[in-house]
Amino acid sequence: MMDGCFKNEDTDQSLAFWEKMLKEDVYSYNTIIGALCKKGKTSDACYNYDVMTRMGVIPDQITYKMIIQFLCINREIDRANCFLDYMLENSIIPEPLVWNVIIDGYGRCGDIQKASYIRDNMVANDVLPNIYTYIALIYAQIKSGNLSAAQSLEKEMILYGLTPDSVTYNLLIGAACNLGLIHSALKLHDEMLRKGCQPDVITYTELLKWYCLQGMMTEADKLFGKLLSSGLAVDHVPFLVLMKKILQSCFPCIVLFDLQVINGYLKRYGKRF
């Protein structure tokens, strides 16, 4: 009944029902804590965590997972890390997802040292990093402008038997392009293909953007044609990237050719800007 009230987003009714309950167990507390977290009331959720522990109700993996995830969403990463410590103190080994959200949180805040420490702590507790662990760490290094460290992490994940996916490659290719290292970006693109990982729209857009910014319209046209023939469901971003450069161009013949390509695609697929 209480769970049903929360599902109907009637938090006040559920809390009133909670006060009348005679049996207080971990399932009931998790229902309350989960609903409070979803409403963004993480302080109230943490308060209920304190209440349940004082009442002798032992939090489980689900309790900690909910609180940690929503604290990270609210950028309260240090507080989330405290709950990670509580888990370990109570001999509850977190699943990879819990470690990853904290690593990602620190990475997005630019605290690479703490993100790396959490990964090391993860390994020390016999929890193997997965591809999402490495994506979070690679993102953190790229955000700090450290492409070489990000590429080292890619090599490390391969040593762990993990295969980089399109998200991993797109992060690295995008970073290389932003730093003007087009040869590194193209090398990563070739590596991506060799490993059987197909480029997606983001991959093409990152490379296309670099070519256009450098005024390399011939290469941009070739890549754009490759994108059109790839069979990918293309969004508007690649077109906006190319059209922006076209409008800035002072070569009418190139403009005409590019617009014909774009108009042909728009007519074929019914796309509109």
Steps between C-alpha positions, in 0.01 A plus 500: 500500500779743598694408186187565294466849647856580401445367150209743474741773619299558818798539734305669781243220513778241501681671786177517699447130437860435605441663841216256566700192408585264782764306308807686392722300265760567233246468218282774652793732560628440147159595361503827694865578420452419129198728470677786678803462275287509186344824623846647551467496881835335566540666842170345612612167351824518700300587812290186454822303456611629843162410649507145366850436634402637843197271496728203436383446141807411293524679163559274201663538158183665363491763778856611435467480122201737494654755734840498328353532149280796587769675703724477194222638280485796740881534479542410869784264414691517829180419688436209265854380566423498875214257432740286298721487809196402713436210263856373530496543880189279509664237275272580206706494181341742250422385148695669215217747432542658844874548458451632146251774591743637760794480257288676238392762754856586599604497134231748403607725787857487371638310798704236318699408811189396693352325195820294463504426875146358484603279205801374699278437803261313272778266384626459859154369592513242219249682280627507143461826306270471200472704181291767676773544762748576223262726310460709817878515555572578134240778505665647811845503339366650178315770692832596661664512154718194562455298180810285556368382839162426339669292228699313768172411669371363169806272479453399864139400443608280209751329733207430733328322210250779440419613146461877450157591362386792285458722806865445598628567149278805453637653820858446383435611141315811617783590738764450229304721260455772762875501559564520124651151487319380190754226428437352846126527441523321164726237653238435768233486229703234313556306823128516565427341163770232543346394829157467341352803677289690250516881500174674584364848427704651785822356356433652160387832649820543703720440193275707275510792741881497502526493119255787468673714761828450314341587167573152362173483305610227258566263791178615665302425183648150478428425863151644470430272202631205699260588780205516261579160352562337841133425564512678836194688620645847464387791715534870414835562669731395212298713258513805724877456536550483125248771413658743747828464315327526163338830594840634606662386178576739216525235228166482315581179312575310822191646664282383209643148513458471876145633496408253225625214718307629801182569304519153345513344843221719634277410205575128533430477873259787545723680748437863582691758699 
